[in-house]
Amino acid sequence: RFDREVDIGIPDAVGRLEILRIHTKNMKLGEDVDLVQIGNETHGYVGADLASLCSEAALQQIREKMDVIDLEEDTIDAEV
């Protein structure tokens, strides 16, 4: 536990892009996903916001593909 509070501020577009790259490094992204554009359009977002954005995007894709996902399998095929 820290006894002082340190304000590190809100990341700029480059910082947001790096955060997005970290949170999507193990995700198979569609060809239409432009992390640079997302980084530019998420002014005011902090790391937790960007992590949540990535998680929600992944969950949305799973919801859309539920009819082709085999729930008996331990993993989801990357092609789905």
N, C-alpha and C positions, 0 to 999 in steps of 0.2 A: 504494500500500500504506500502511495506517495503522500507526503505531507504538504506538497505544493501542487497547484494546478497549473499546467502548462498549456497555453493556447497555441495550437499548431496551425490554425486557420483552415480555410476551405481549399482543397486542391484546385489548381488551374487545369486547363484542358489537357496539358501534357500529363499531369499527375493523374487525372481521371482516366486517361487512356492507359496508363501503366496499371492502375488498379483494375480496370476492365480486363486487361490482358492476363493479370494474375488470376482473376476469378473465372476466366473462360479457358484457361490453358488446357484443361482436361475435357472440354466440351467440343463436340463436333458442330461447328457453326455452319450455317447455310452460306452459300456464295453471296447472297444479298446482304449479309450482316457486315456493316461497316463500323468497326469499333472507333475509328477516328471521328466519324460523324456523330456517333452516340456520345463520345467524349465531349465533343463541341456543343451538343444539345443538352447536356446535363449540368449546366452551370448551377452552382449551389449545392450539388450533391456531395456528400462525404463518402468515405470508404464503405461504411455500413449501408448507405443508400444504394451504392453501386453493387454491393454484394447481394442485396435483396433483389435488385433489378435483374441480375443474372439468374438467381434462383427462381424467381417468378417466371422468367422467360422459359427456363427449362421445364418447369412444372406445366406451363401453358402448352408447350409442345407435347408433353406426355398426355395431357388431357385430350388434345386433338387427335392423338394416335392410339388412344385406348383400344379401339376396335381391332388394331393389328398387333397389339402387344400380347404375347403369350404370358399370362400371369403365372403359369406353372414353372417358368424358367427363373433361375436365380439372377440373371442379368438381362438387360434390354439390348437387343442387337443394335449396333451403331447405325446400321442402314435405315432403321425405323426413324 
